[in-house]
Amino acid sequence: MEFYENRAKKPFFFFVLVGRWMKQEWRAYRTRRVLDRLSDEQLKDVGLRRSDYC
């Protein structure tokens, strides 16, 4: 067999998964940070309560 036939198809897939997880967690953190800055009235306009996202 040649080298390109015997090697793994996705050797760094684990790092891709970790990167996606980190991106998802960062987005959730930023969203919570923005929601924390809103007043209770603004949250009510959006249809949320503080207990919904904490």
PDB file of N, H, CA, C and O in Angstrom:
ATOM      1  N   MET A   1       0.827  -1.193   0.000  1.00  0.00           N
ATOM      2  CA  MET A   1       0.000   0.000   0.000  1.00  0.00           C
ATOM      3  C   MET A   1       0.866   1.248   0.000  1.00  0.00           C
ATOM      4  O   MET A   1       1.981   1.263   0.522  1.00  0.00           O
ATOM      5  N   GLU A   2       0.335   2.256  -0.581  1.00  0.00           N
ATOM      6  H   GLU A   2      -0.570   2.244  -1.005  1.00  0.00           H
ATOM      7  CA  GLU A   2       1.010   3.541  -0.580  1.00  0.00           C
ATOM      8  C   GLU A   2       0.724   4.273   0.736  1.00  0.00           C
ATOM      9  O   GLU A   2      -0.202   3.920   1.466  1.00  0.00           O
ATOM     10  N   PHE A   3       1.519   5.276   1.018  1.00  0.00           N
ATOM     11  H   PHE A   3       2.271   5.563   0.425  1.00  0.00           H
ATOM     12  CA  PHE A   3       1.377   6.022   2.269  1.00  0.00           C
ATOM     13  C   PHE A   3      -0.002   6.672   2.386  1.00  0.00           C
ATOM     14  O   PHE A   3      -0.631   6.598   3.442  1.00  0.00           O
ATOM     15  N   TYR A   4      -0.470   7.296   1.332  1.00  0.00           N
ATOM     16  H   TYR A   4       0.041   7.357   0.474  1.00  0.00           H
ATOM     17  CA  TYR A   4      -1.731   8.023   1.399  1.00  0.00           C
ATOM     18  C   TYR A   4      -2.932   7.082   1.536  1.00  0.00           C
ATOM     19  O   TYR A   4      -4.009   7.521   1.939  1.00  0.00           O
ATOM     20  N   GLU A   5      -2.767   5.811   1.212  1.00  0.00           N
ATOM     21  H   GLU A   5      -1.892   5.454   0.885  1.00  0.00           H
ATOM     22  CA  GLU A   5      -3.859   4.853   1.347  1.00  0.00           C
ATOM     23  C   GLU A   5      -3.963   4.307   2.761  1.00  0.00           C
ATOM     24  O   GLU A   5      -5.024   3.836   3.169  1.00  0.00           O
ATOM     25  N   ASN A   6      -2.876   4.367   3.505  1.00  0.00           N
ATOM     26  H   ASN A   6      -2.014   4.750   3.174  1.00  0.00           H
ATOM     27  CA  ASN A   6      -2.825   3.728   4.810  1.00  0.00           C
ATOM     28  C   ASN A   6      -3.006   4.706   5.969  1.00  0.00           C
ATOM     29  O   ASN A   6      -3.146   4.274   7.114  1.00  0.00           O
ATOM     30  N   ARG A   7      -3.008   5.973   5.709  1.00  0.00           N
ATOM     31  H   ARG A   7      -2.895   6.324   4.779  1.00  0.00           H
ATOM     32  CA  ARG A   7      -3.082   6.924   6.805  1.00  0.00           C
ATOM     33  C   ARG A   7      -4.535   7.210   7.205  1.00  0.00           C
ATOM     34  O   ARG A   7      -5.465   6.954   6.440  1.00  0.00           O
ATOM     35  N   ALA A   8      -4.705   7.730   8.385  1.00  0.00           N
ATOM     36  H   ALA A   8      -3.949   7.938   9.006  1.00  0.00           H
ATOM     37  CA  ALA A   8      -6.037   8.030   8.908  1.00  0.00           C
ATOM     38  C   ALA A   8      -6.689   9.129   8.081  1.00  0.00           C
ATOM     39  O   ALA A   8      -6.025  10.044   7.593  1.00  0.00           O
ATOM     40  N   LYS A   9      -7.980   9.020   7.939  1.00  0.00           N
ATOM     41  H   LYS A   9      -8.520   8.277   8.335  1.00  0.00           H
ATOM     42  CA  LYS A   9      -8.716  10.009   7.148  1.00  0.00           C
ATOM     43  C   LYS A   9      -8.795  11.357   7.858  1.00  0.00           C
ATOM     44  O   LYS A   9      -8.645  12.410   7.239  1.00  0.00           O
ATOM     45  N   LYS A  10      -9.032  11.305   9.164  1.00  0.00           N
ATOM     46  H   LYS A  10      -9.153  10.450   9.667  1.00  0.00           H
ATOM     47  CA  LYS A  10      -9.180  12.543   9.926  1.00  0.00           C
ATOM     48  C   LYS A  10      -8.295  12.472  11.170  1.00  0.00           C
ATOM     49  O   LYS A  10      -8.811  12.248  12.264  1.00  0.00           O
ATOM     50  N   PRO A  11      -7.006  12.650  11.042  1.00  0.00           N
ATOM     51  CA  PRO A  11      -6.125  12.465  12.194  1.00  0.00           C
ATOM     52  C   PRO A  11      -6.318  13.501  13.296  1.00  0.00           C
ATOM     53  O   PRO A  11      -5.996  13.227  14.452  1.00  0.00           O
ATOM     54  N   PHE A  12      -6.828  14.665  12.973  1.00  0.00           N
ATOM     55  H   PHE A  12      -7.089  14.888  12.034  1.00  0.00           H
ATOM     56  CA  PHE A  12      -6.973  15.720  13.971  1.00  0.00           C
ATOM     57  C   PHE A  12      -8.432  16.006  14.303  1.00  0.00           C
ATOM     58  O   PHE A  12      -8.766  17.106  14.743  1.00  0.00           O
ATOM     59  N   PHE A  13      -9.292  15.028  14.095  1.00  0.00           N
ATOM     60  H   PHE A  13      -9.020  14.134  13.737  1.00  0.00           H
ATOM     61  CA  PHE A  13     -10.720  15.241  14.320  1.00  0.00           C
ATOM     62  C   PHE A  13     -11.014  15.578  15.776  1.00  0.00           C
ATOM     63  O   PHE A  13     -11.915  16.366  16.062  1.00  0.00           O
ATOM     64  N   PHE A  14     -10.252  14.979  16.706  1.00  0.00           N
ATOM     65  H   PHE A  14      -9.520  14.339  16.474  1.00  0.00           H
ATOM     66  CA  PHE A  14     -10.437  15.284  18.121  1.00  0.00           C
ATOM     67  C   PHE A  14     -10.254  16.777  18.374  1.00  0.00           C
ATOM     68  O   PHE A  14     -11.019  17.376  19.130  1.00  0.00           O
ATOM     69  N   PHE A  15      -9.254  17.378  17.750  1.00  0.00           N
ATOM     70  H   PHE A  15      -8.633  16.891  17.136  1.00  0.00           H
ATOM     71  CA  PHE A  15      -9.005  18.808  17.940  1.00  0.00           C
ATOM     72  C   PHE A  15     -10.122  19.645  17.340  1.00  0.00           C
ATOM     73  O   PHE A  15     -10.440  20.719  17.851  1.00  0.00           O
ATOM     74  N   VAL A  16     -10.715  19.163  16.265  1.00  0.00           N
ATOM     75  H   VAL A  16     -10.456  18.290  15.850  1.00  0.00           H
ATOM     76  CA  VAL A  16     -11.861  19.853  15.672  1.00  0.00           C
ATOM     77  C   VAL A  16     -13.025  19.838  16.642  1.00  0.00           C
ATOM     78  O   VAL A  16     -13.692  20.856  16.826  1.00  0.00           O
ATOM     79  N   LEU A  17     -13.280  18.690  17.270  1.00  0.00           N
ATOM     80  H   LEU A  17     -12.739  17.863  17.121  1.00  0.00           H
ATOM     81  CA  LEU A  17     -14.369  18.585  18.242  1.00  0.00           C
ATOM     82  C   LEU A  17     -14.137  19.485  19.450  1.00  0.00           C
ATOM     83  O   LEU A  17     -15.066  20.136  19.928  1.00  0.00           O
ATOM     84  N   VAL A  18     -12.918  19.523  19.940  1.00  0.00           N
ATOM     85  H   VAL A  18     -12.163  18.994  19.552  1.00  0.00           H
ATOM     86  CA  VAL A  18     -12.597  20.386  21.080  1.00  0.00           C
ATOM     87  C   VAL A  18     -12.778  21.849  20.690  1.00  0.00           C
ATOM     88  O   VAL A  18     -13.287  22.643  21.481  1.00  0.00           O
ATOM     89  N   GLY A  19     -12.370  22.205  19.493  1.00  0.00           N
ATOM     90  H   GLY A  19     -11.956  21.560  18.851  1.00  0.00           H
ATOM     91  CA  GLY A  19     -12.540  23.582  19.021  1.00  0.00           C
ATOM     92  C   GLY A  19     -13.998  23.971  18.918  1.00  0.00           C
ATOM     93  O   GLY A  19     -14.376  25.080  19.297  1.00  0.00           O
ATOM     94  N   ARG A  20     -14.819  23.067  18.408  1.00  0.00           N
ATOM     95  H   ARG A  20     -14.512  22.167  18.100  1.00  0.00           H
ATOM     96  CA  ARG A  20     -16.261  23.346  18.310  1.00  0.00           C
ATOM     97  C   ARG A  20     -16.877  23.512  19.684  1.00  0.00           C
ATOM     98  O   ARG A  20     -17.710  24.394  19.897  1.00  0.00           O
ATOM     99  N   TRP A  21     -16.460  22.650  20.635  1.00  0.00           N
ATOM    100  H   TRP A  21     -15.784  21.934  20.463  1.00  0.00           H
ATOM    101  CA  TRP A  21     -16.992  22.735  21.997  1.00  0.00           C
ATOM    102  C   TRP A  21     -16.603  24.064  22.633  1.00  0.00           C
ATOM    103  O   TRP A  21     -17.425  24.712  23.281  1.00  0.00           O
ATOM    104  N   MET A  22     -15.339  24.471  22.446  1.00  0.00           N
ATOM    105  H   MET A  22     -14.671  23.944  21.920  1.00  0.00           H
ATOM    106  CA  MET A  22     -14.888  25.739  23.018  1.00  0.00           C
ATOM    107  C   MET A  22     -15.649  26.914  22.413  1.00  0.00           C
ATOM    108  O   MET A  22     -16.002  27.856  23.122  1.00  0.00           O
ATOM    109  N   LYS A  23     -15.899  26.863  21.122  1.00  0.00           N
ATOM    110  H   LYS A  23     -15.612  26.097  20.547  1.00  0.00           H
ATOM    111  CA  LYS A  23     -16.643  27.928  20.459  1.00  0.00           C
ATOM    112  C   LYS A  23     -18.071  28.015  21.003  1.00  0.00           C
ATOM    113  O   LYS A  23     -18.590  29.106  21.242  1.00  0.00           O
ATOM    114  N   GLN A  24     -18.695  26.856  21.194  1.00  0.00           N
ATOM    115  H   GLN A  24     -18.274  25.970  21.000  1.00  0.00           H
ATOM    116  CA  GLN A  24     -20.055  26.814  21.731  1.00  0.00           C
ATOM    117  C   GLN A  24     -20.103  27.369  23.154  1.00  0.00           C
ATOM    118  O   GLN A  24     -20.997  28.145  23.490  1.00  0.00           O
ATOM    119  N   GLU A  25     -19.147  26.973  23.981  1.00  0.00           N
ATOM    120  H   GLU A  25     -18.421  26.342  23.708  1.00  0.00           H
ATOM    121  CA  GLU A  25     -19.107  27.465  25.360  1.00  0.00           C
ATOM    122  C   GLU A  25     -18.843  28.970  25.406  1.00  0.00           C
ATOM    123  O   GLU A  25     -19.415  29.669  26.242  1.00  0.00           O
ATOM    124  N   TRP A  26     -17.991  29.472  24.526  1.00  0.00           N
ATOM    125  H   TRP A  26     -17.526  28.904  23.846  1.00  0.00           H
ATOM    126  CA  TRP A  26     -17.696  30.901  24.489  1.00  0.00           C
ATOM    127  C   TRP A  26     -18.935  31.690  24.093  1.00  0.00           C
ATOM    128  O   TRP A  26     -19.208  32.744  24.666  1.00  0.00           O
ATOM    129  N   ARG A  27     -19.690  31.187  23.116  1.00  0.00           N
ATOM    130  H   ARG A  27     -19.469  30.331  22.650  1.00  0.00           H
ATOM    131  CA  ARG A  27     -20.923  31.871  22.712  1.00  0.00           C
ATOM    132  C   ARG A  27     -21.942  31.889  23.846  1.00  0.00           C
ATOM    133  O   ARG A  27     -22.607  32.903  24.062  1.00  0.00           O
ATOM    134  N   ALA A  28     -22.072  30.785  24.570  1.00  0.00           N
ATOM    135  H   ALA A  28     -21.532  29.962  24.394  1.00  0.00           H
ATOM    136  CA  ALA A  28     -23.004  30.730  25.696  1.00  0.00           C
ATOM    137  C   ALA A  28     -22.571  31.702  26.789  1.00  0.00           C
ATOM    138  O   ALA A  28     -23.418  32.364  27.390  1.00  0.00           O
ATOM    139  N   TYR A  29     -21.273  31.800  27.057  1.00  0.00           N
ATOM    140  H   TYR A  29     -20.585  31.262  26.569  1.00  0.00           H
ATOM    141  CA  TYR A  29     -20.754  32.731  28.047  1.00  0.00           C
ATOM    142  C   TYR A  29     -21.060  34.175  27.661  1.00  0.00           C
ATOM    143  O   TYR A  29     -21.506  34.968  28.491  1.00  0.00           O
ATOM    144  N   ARG A  30     -20.816  34.506  26.396  1.00  0.00           N
ATOM    145  H   ARG A  30     -20.454  33.862  25.723  1.00  0.00           H
ATOM    146  CA  ARG A  30     -21.089  35.873  25.938  1.00  0.00           C
ATOM    147  C   ARG A  30     -22.572  36.191  26.031  1.00  0.00           C
ATOM    148  O   ARG A  30     -22.946  37.297  26.421  1.00  0.00           O
ATOM    149  N   THR A  31     -23.424  35.227  25.676  1.00  0.00           N
ATOM    150  H   THR A  31     -23.120  34.329  25.359  1.00  0.00           H
ATOM    151  CA  THR A  31     -24.868  35.439  25.739  1.00  0.00           C
ATOM    152  C   THR A  31     -25.312  35.693  27.171  1.00  0.00           C
ATOM    153  O   THR A  31     -26.086  36.614  27.433  1.00  0.00           O
ATOM    154  N   ARG A  32     -24.814  34.866  28.109  1.00  0.00           N
ATOM    155  H   ARG A  32     -24.185  34.118  27.896  1.00  0.00           H
ATOM    156  CA  ARG A  32     -25.169  35.082  29.517  1.00  0.00           C
ATOM    157  C   ARG A  32     -24.681  36.434  30.006  1.00  0.00           C
ATOM    158  O   ARG A  32     -25.366  37.104  30.778  1.00  0.00           O
ATOM    159  N   ARG A  33     -23.502  36.835  29.559  1.00  0.00           N
ATOM    160  H   ARG A  33     -22.945  36.291  28.932  1.00  0.00           H
ATOM    161  CA  ARG A  33     -22.945  38.129  29.971  1.00  0.00           C
ATOM    162  C   ARG A  33     -23.825  39.279  29.476  1.00  0.00           C
ATOM    163  O   ARG A  33     -24.069  40.236  30.211  1.00  0.00           O
ATOM    164  N   VAL A  34     -24.296  39.185  28.245  1.00  0.00           N
ATOM    165  H   VAL A  34     -24.098  38.408  27.648  1.00  0.00           H
ATOM    166  CA  VAL A  34     -25.167  40.229  27.697  1.00  0.00           C
ATOM    167  C   VAL A  34     -26.504  40.239  28.435  1.00  0.00           C
ATOM    168  O   VAL A  34     -27.026  41.302  28.771  1.00  0.00           O
ATOM    169  N   LEU A  35     -27.049  39.062  28.683  1.00  0.00           N
ATOM    170  H   LEU A  35     -26.624  38.199  28.410  1.00  0.00           H
ATOM    171  CA  LEU A  35     -28.340  38.990  29.378  1.00  0.00           C
ATOM    172  C   LEU A  35     -28.239  39.515  30.808  1.00  0.00           C
ATOM    173  O   LEU A  35     -29.195  40.098  31.320  1.00  0.00           O
ATOM    174  N   ASP A  36     -27.100  39.316  31.451  1.00  0.00           N
ATOM    175  H   ASP A  36     -26.324  38.842  31.035  1.00  0.00           H
ATOM    176  CA  ASP A  36     -26.915  39.835  32.810  1.00  0.00           C
ATOM    177  C   ASP A  36     -26.970  41.349  32.853  1.00  0.00           C
ATOM    178  O   ASP A  36     -27.366  41.927  33.866  1.00  0.00           O
ATOM    179  N   ARG A  37     -26.579  41.996  31.771  1.00  0.00           N
ATOM    180  H   ARG A  37     -26.258  41.527  30.949  1.00  0.00           H
ATOM    181  CA  ARG A  37     -26.577  43.461  31.729  1.00  0.00           C
ATOM    182  C   ARG A  37     -27.965  44.049  31.509  1.00  0.00           C
ATOM    183  O   ARG A  37     -28.173  45.236  31.760  1.00  0.00           O
ATOM    184  N   LEU A  38     -28.915  43.249  31.049  1.00  0.00           N
ATOM    185  H   LEU A  38     -28.746  42.284  30.845  1.00  0.00           H
ATOM    186  CA  LEU A  38     -30.260  43.752  30.791  1.00  0.00           C
ATOM    187  C   LEU A  38     -31.037  43.894  32.093  1.00  0.00           C
ATOM    188  O   LEU A  38     -30.823  43.144  33.046  1.00  0.00           O
ATOM    189  N   SER A  39     -31.926  44.852  32.117  1.00  0.00           N
ATOM    190  H   SER A  39     -32.099  45.462  31.344  1.00  0.00           H
ATOM    191  CA  SER A  39     -32.782  45.026  33.294  1.00  0.00           C
ATOM    192  C   SER A  39     -33.903  43.983  33.249  1.00  0.00           C
ATOM    193  O   SER A  39     -34.104  43.307  32.240  1.00  0.00           O
ATOM    194  N   ASP A  40     -34.617  43.874  34.351  1.00  0.00           N
ATOM    195  H   ASP A  40     -34.454  44.423  35.170  1.00  0.00           H
ATOM    196  CA  ASP A  40     -35.726  42.917  34.407  1.00  0.00           C
ATOM    197  C   ASP A  40     -36.810  43.278  33.394  1.00  0.00           C
ATOM    198  O   ASP A  40     -37.445  42.394  32.817  1.00  0.00           O
ATOM    199  N   GLU A  41     -37.018  44.566  33.181  1.00  0.00           N
ATOM    200  H   GLU A  41     -36.502  45.284  33.649  1.00  0.00           H
ATOM    201  CA  GLU A  41     -38.029  45.002  32.203  1.00  0.00           C
ATOM    202  C   GLU A  41     -37.615  44.622  30.785  1.00  0.00           C
ATOM    203  O   GLU A  41     -38.446  44.181  29.992  1.00  0.00           O
ATOM    204  N   GLN A  42     -36.339  44.792  30.467  1.00  0.00           N
ATOM    205  H   GLN A  42     -35.664  45.150  31.111  1.00  0.00           H
ATOM    206  CA  GLN A  42     -35.859  44.427  29.136  1.00  0.00           C
ATOM    207  C   GLN A  42     -35.936  42.919  28.920  1.00  0.00           C
ATOM    208  O   GLN A  42     -36.278  42.459  27.830  1.00  0.00           O
ATOM    209  N   LEU A  43     -35.620  42.163  29.946  1.00  0.00           N
ATOM    210  H   LEU A  43     -35.342  42.536  30.831  1.00  0.00           H
ATOM    211  CA  LEU A  43     -35.735  40.715  29.834  1.00  0.00           C
ATOM    212  C   LEU A  43     -37.185  40.298  29.605  1.00  0.00           C
ATOM    213  O   LEU A  43     -37.468  39.376  28.839  1.00  0.00           O
ATOM    214  N   LYS A  44     -38.093  40.989  30.280  1.00  0.00           N
ATOM    215  H   LYS A  44     -37.864  41.737  30.903  1.00  0.00           H
ATOM    216  CA  LYS A  44     -39.514  40.681  30.111  1.00  0.00           C
ATOM    217  C   LYS A  44     -39.945  40.959  28.670  1.00  0.00           C
ATOM    218  O   LYS A  44     -40.748  40.213  28.111  1.00  0.00           O
ATOM    219  N   ASP A  45     -39.417  42.026  28.066  1.00  0.00           N
ATOM    220  H   ASP A  45     -38.764  42.633  28.521  1.00  0.00           H
ATOM    221  CA  ASP A  45     -39.729  42.335  26.672  1.00  0.00           C
ATOM    222  C   ASP A  45     -39.278  41.214  25.737  1.00  0.00           C
ATOM    223  O   ASP A  45     -39.941  40.918  24.743  1.00  0.00           O
ATOM    224  N   VAL A  46     -38.155  40.601  26.065  1.00  0.00           N
ATOM    225  H   VAL A  46     -37.616  40.842  26.873  1.00  0.00           H
ATOM    226  CA  VAL A  46     -37.618  39.512  25.251  1.00  0.00           C
ATOM    227  C   VAL A  46     -38.369  38.212  25.534  1.00  0.00           C
ATOM    228  O   VAL A  46     -38.378  37.301  24.707  1.00  0.00           O
ATOM    229  N   GLY A  47     -38.996  38.133  26.703  1.00  0.00           N
ATOM    230  H   GLY A  47     -38.989  38.874  27.375  1.00  0.00           H
ATOM    231  CA  GLY A  47     -39.735  36.927  27.077  1.00  0.00           C
ATOM    232  C   GLY A  47     -38.931  36.002  27.968  1.00  0.00           C
ATOM    233  O   GLY A  47     -39.153  34.791  27.982  1.00  0.00           O
ATOM    234  N   LEU A  48     -37.996  36.575  28.712  1.00  0.00           N
ATOM    235  H   LEU A  48     -37.816  37.558  28.701  1.00  0.00           H
ATOM    236  CA  LEU A  48     -37.159  35.783  29.604  1.00  0.00           C
ATOM    237  C   LEU A  48     -37.261  36.291  31.032  1.00  0.00           C
ATOM    238  O   LEU A  48     -37.686  37.419  31.286  1.00  0.00           O
ATOM    239  N   ARG A  49     -36.860  35.430  31.955  1.00  0.00           N
ATOM    240  H   ARG A  49     -36.515  34.514  31.749  1.00  0.00           H
ATOM    241  CA  ARG A  49     -36.676  35.806  33.349  1.00  0.00           C
ATOM    242  C   ARG A  49     -35.252  35.460  33.722  1.00  0.00           C
ATOM    243  O   ARG A  49     -34.610  34.664  33.036  1.00  0.00           O
ATOM    244  N   ARG A  50     -34.756  36.032  34.777  1.00  0.00           N
ATOM    245  H   ARG A  50     -35.278  36.678  35.334  1.00  0.00           H
ATOM    246  CA  ARG A  50     -33.382  35.759  35.199  1.00  0.00           C
ATOM    247  C   ARG A  50     -33.181  34.269  35.477  1.00  0.00           C
ATOM    248  O   ARG A  50     -32.103  33.737  35.215  1.00  0.00           O
ATOM    249  N   SER A  51     -34.166  33.610  35.987  1.00  0.00           N
ATOM    250  H   SER A  51     -35.043  34.042  36.201  1.00  0.00           H
ATOM    251  CA  SER A  51     -34.028  32.180  36.318  1.00  0.00           C
ATOM    252  C   SER A  51     -34.018  31.289  35.069  1.00  0.00           C
ATOM    253  O   SER A  51     -33.679  30.110  35.167  1.00  0.00           O
ATOM    254  N   ASP A  52     -34.379  31.820  33.916  1.00  0.00           N
ATOM    255  H   ASP A  52     -34.655  32.778  33.837  1.00  0.00           H
ATOM    256  CA  ASP A  52     -34.422  31.023  32.694  1.00  0.00           C
ATOM    257  C   ASP A  52     -33.029  30.712  32.149  1.00  0.00           C
ATOM    258  O   ASP A  52     -32.829  29.648  31.563  1.00  0.00           O
ATOM    259  N   TYR A  53     -32.078  31.599  32.325  1.00  0.00           N
ATOM    260  H   TYR A  53     -32.241  32.464  32.801  1.00  0.00           H
ATOM    261  CA  TYR A  53     -30.766  31.399  31.707  1.00  0.00           C
ATOM    262  C   TYR A  53     -29.635  31.201  32.703  1.00  0.00           C
ATOM    263  O   TYR A  53     -28.498  30.975  32.289  1.00  0.00           O
ATOM    264  N   CYS A  54     -29.898  31.276  33.974  1.00  0.00           N
ATOM    265  H   CYS A  54     -30.822  31.460  34.311  1.00  0.00           H
ATOM    266  CA  CYS A  54     -28.829  31.099  34.970  1.00  0.00           C
ATOM    267  C   CYS A  54     -28.559  29.647  35.249  1.00  0.00           C
ATOM    268  O   CYS A  54     -27.692  29.325  36.061  1.00  0.00           O
TER     269      CYS A  54
END
